[in-house]
Amino acid sequence: MRNCRVHIIESPSADDIFTEQYEGQILRGALRYGQVPVELHTVVDPQHFARALAAVINSYKRDQDSFPILHLSMHGNENEVAFTNGDTVDWPALGEGLSLINEALHDKLLVLMSACQGYNAARMARREGHAPFFALVGPTANISWKDTVAAFGAFYHHVIVRDGSIVSGVQVINSVLRTNIFQATTAADELAEWRTEKAAADEERLRRIADRVLARWQARPVGARRT
């Protein structure tokens, strides 16, 4: 069994609380049953979220041989995730916070996004500076609470208990859900792709500037041109 420590941070909506839909509690129970070290933090706002992230660092300091997994169970969309109190945090802001965590954890942080369209959080790594994660897993579309429980339960069993890879763990998720909405990426891959796209965009911008300069030059009267 792989030596991992799972940190679940859950911020349920008011409806989740009313219907007692607590993904974190279910997964914590399953992980404990499998004798996997796990910590659960239920937060309602950004302030307690920051405290939960600090707890991840403190826990790692006590067990630096483990592989840290951060599981974020929240509601989200393509641009952000939300807290119980209605506050939101977008990917750039979340990336800044996780960069500090990943640096403290020696670039070993695996982030699991249990949120609708959570894979969009991969955009956090599309910038210069310290990476916000080593690898990230999440859905590219909306997903139900029942499916996230099944998905990550299967992922944890495969990756931690069976010592499988992250990529094969995602394949297991998609097989269980009979879909292909879950994907995995690394910060290195996201940064390389962003740099390539940025370089291409810069080249296109310069080409357009050159075309405009040439067009203006050609539009001048012939006598006004110097040869």
Buried (B, 14 or more C-beta within 10 A) or exposed (E): EEEBBBBBBBBBBEEBEEEEBBBBBBBBEBBEEBEBBBBBBBBBEBEBBEEBBEBBBEBBEEEEEBBBBBBBBBBBBBEBBBBBEEBBBEBBEBBBBBBBBBBBBEEBBBBBBBBBBBBBBBBBBBBEEBBBBBBBBBBBEEBEBEBBBBBBBBBBBBBBBEEBEBEBBBBBBBEBBEBEBBBBBBBEEBBEBBEEEEEEEEEEEEEEEEEEEEEEEEEEEEEEEEE
